[in-house]
């Protein structure tokens, strides 16, 4: 895959992460809010129900993202955790560099 494809996918996932950061802020009192799937598919609008603790666990690493089952992209990530409705995907290579740079928590 050309580097441009990796960059576009990683940037899309970083953007979804920024939206989910806002969802977490707004839904902090909800038991299990719905977060957007943070996969690389620009057309994906699926959600994942996570507790704030589950989301925080995933977000403890700037290169890990919650994605729906089957939404992972082995060209830019590997699955590090499997759950009933979602997996935790960890970015690799150039995609990992991009999402680290765009991580909203590292800019605080």
C-alpha positions in Angstrom: 0.0 0.0 0.0 1.3 3.4 -0.8 2.2 5.6 2.1 -0.6 8.0 1.2 -3.2 5.3 1.8 -1.8 4.6 5.2 -1.7 8.3 6.1 -5.3 8.8 5.0 -6.5 5.8 7.0 -4.6 6.8 10.1 -5.8 10.4 9.9 -9.4 9.2 9.6 -9.0 7.1 12.7 -7.4 10.0 14.6 -10.4 12.2 13.6 -12.8 9.6 14.9 -10.8 9.5 18.2 -11.2 13.2 18.6 -15.0 12.8 18.2 -15.1 10.0 20.7 -13.1 12.2 23.2 -15.9 14.7 23.0 -18.5 12.0 23.4 -16.7 10.8 26.5 -16.8 14.3 27.9 -20.5 14.8 27.3 -21.5 11.3 28.4 -19.3 11.0 31.4 -22.4 10.3 33.6 -23.8 7.6 31.3 -23.3 4.0 32.4 -22.4 2.7 28.9 -22.3 5.4 26.2 -22.0 4.6 22.5 -18.8 5.5 20.9 -18.1 5.7 17.2 -16.2 2.7 15.7 -12.7 4.0 15.2 -11.9 1.9 12.1 -10.2 3.2 8.9 -13.4 3.0 6.8 -14.5 6.6 6.1 -18.0 5.4 5.4 -18.4 3.5 8.7 -21.1 4.9 11.0 -21.3 2.0 13.4 -21.1 2.4 17.2 -19.6 0.5 20.1 -21.1 0.5 23.5 -18.3 0.9 26.1 -18.2 1.9 29.7 -16.1 4.9 30.4 -13.6 2.6 32.1 -13.3 0.4 29.0 -12.8 3.4 26.8 -10.2 4.8 29.2 -8.4 1.5 29.2 -8.1 1.5 25.4 -7.1 5.2 25.4 -4.3 4.6 27.8 -2.3 3.9 24.7 -2.2 6.5 21.9 -2.0 3.7 19.3 -5.0 1.6 20.4 -8.5 2.0 19.0 -11.8 0.3 19.5 -13.2 -1.1 16.3 -16.2 -3.3 15.5 -15.6 -7.0 14.8 -14.4 -7.4 11.2 -13.4 -3.7 10.8 -9.7 -4.1 11.5 -7.2 -3.4 8.7 -4.2 -5.7 8.9 -2.2 -3.4 6.7 -2.0 -0.7 9.4 -2.9 -2.5 12.7 -3.0 -5.7 14.6 -5.7 -7.0 17.0 -4.5 -7.0 20.6 -7.8 -7.7 22.4 -11.0 -9.4 21.4 -14.4 -8.7 23.0 -17.9 -9.8 22.2 -18.8 -6.9 20.0 -15.5 -5.2 19.3 -11.7 -5.6 19.1 -8.9 -3.3 20.2 -6.7 -2.6 17.3 -3.1 -1.4 17.7 -1.6 0.7 14.9 1.7 -0.3 13.5 4.4 1.3 11.4 3.7 4.7 9.9 0.1 4.6 11.0 1.2 4.4 14.6 3.4 7.5 14.1 0.6 9.5 12.6 -2.0 8.7 15.4 0.6 9.4 18.1 1.2 12.9 16.5 -2.6 13.5 16.3 -3.5 12.1 19.7 -5.6 14.9 21.4 -4.4 13.9 24.8 -0.8 14.4 24.0 -1.6 18.0 22.9 -3.1 19.0 26.3 
